[in-house]
């Protein structure tokens, strides 16, 4: 996870995380409080660990090029992974 007060500090402050088992119903990870990285109350945490669509009407839209400032939608898919169109 990236942890910090600003995007600049968070991107270089990586914290080890403990993950729940994949079959667990809860969707939470735990930051390692003994990590050598700095963690303070009030910090922002960016932590993505499971890509998923929760409802049958969900769309999945992968986007590339974000880090280069050239976002591009690679496709639009339904919750079963089938190509679809935005309605």
SVG drawing of the C-alpha trace seen along z (x, -y; Angstrom):
<svg xmlns="http://www.w3.org/2000/svg" viewBox="-29 -16 41 36">
<polyline fill="none" stroke="black" stroke-width="0.4" points="0.0,0.0 1.1,-3.6 0.7,-5.7 1.2,-9.4 -0.2,-12.9 0.4,-13.9 0.6,-11.9 4.4,-12.7 5.1,-11.3 2.7,-8.3 4.2,-7.0 7.6,-6.4 6.2,-5.2 5.3,-1.6 3.8,0.4 3.5,4.2 -0.1,5.5 -1.6,8.7 -4.3,10.0 -7.3,12.1 -7.7,15.5 -9.2,15.3 -12.3,17.1 -12.9,14.7 -16.2,12.7 -14.6,9.6 -12.8,7.2 -10.2,5.7 -6.4,5.8 -4.3,4.9 -1.3,2.5 1.8,3.9 2.2,1.6 5.7,2.9 6.7,1.8 9.7,-0.4 7.6,-2.9 6.0,-5.9 2.3,-5.5 0.5,-8.3 -3.1,-8.8 -4.8,-10.8 -2.6,-9.5 -4.2,-8.5 -3.8,-4.9 -4.0,-3.7 -4.5,0.1 -6.0,2.1 -6.1,5.8 -9.2,7.4 -10.7,6.5 -14.3,7.4 -17.8,6.5 -20.4,6.8 -23.7,6.6 -25.1,8.1 -25.5,4.6 -21.9,3.6 -19.6,2.7 -15.9,3.3 -13.9,0.7 -10.1,1.2 -8.2,-2.0 -4.6,-2.2 -2.2,-5.2 -3.3,-6.9 0.2,-7.4 1.2,-9.1 -1.8,-11.5 -3.2,-9.7 -6.1,-7.6 -7.6,-5.2 -10.6,-2.9 -9.6,0.5 -13.1,1.9 -16.4,2.2 -17.4,5.5 -20.4,6.8 -20.0,8.6 -19.5,11.9 -16.5,10.5 -18.4,10.3 -17.8,7.3 -20.7,4.9 -21.7,1.3 -22.4,-1.5 -26.2,-1.9"/>
</svg>
